[in-house]
Amino acid sequence: QVQLVESGGGLVQAGGSLRLSCVASGRNFNTYTRGWFRQAPGKEREFVAAIRWNAGLLYYTDYADFVKGRFTISRDNAKNTWYLQMNSLKPEDTAVYYCAAGRPGKSVMVAATYETWGQGTQVTVSS
């Protein structure tokens, strides 16, 4: 069974940090596009960050403008795991964060690109 499990969410004060983890099982996702999305109450799910692989064995990262300079996506291929380090958190970052994986070659910012999703982890930033 292919599964993604997020962890690391919680309650943090504005300016604080959290690191989210996404552990994959049932399939090796090392050559897939691996991403993070978030959804706040009453809002649509939005792209946060992604890491993608190309045939040259290089990885590229992409970020939504609102997290550039604050969030960092990384991966540990040996563990079939990817992370989202979130620094300088703001109250508007409050949302359920989802990790996702999809086949390469499609737009990383589009949710439909991703075939497999985790169940989500809540991040709450207090002011």
C-alpha angles and dihedrals in degrees: 000000000000111000141168120200122191126202139165102071123132147118119312136164121249110279092030131116140237133179119214122202130201115197116194127203136175094038138040107246098182094115095039128093106260121197151166127228132176138205126199122198111284093007136099123257109269136197117255109169143333141192119208136186131218132197091261089070091249125133124215129194130213129192138190111247093244093062102038110127093014106059129050127193119206140164142215106205094187089061096038085233137127132194143206115209108199119195132173090024119199131202089250088063088070108122145106107281120213130192119212142179132207142167115277126255100056133096109289093207095060118088092212089066090070120080101182127048137184124229094254136246125233120240117189122184117193123206 
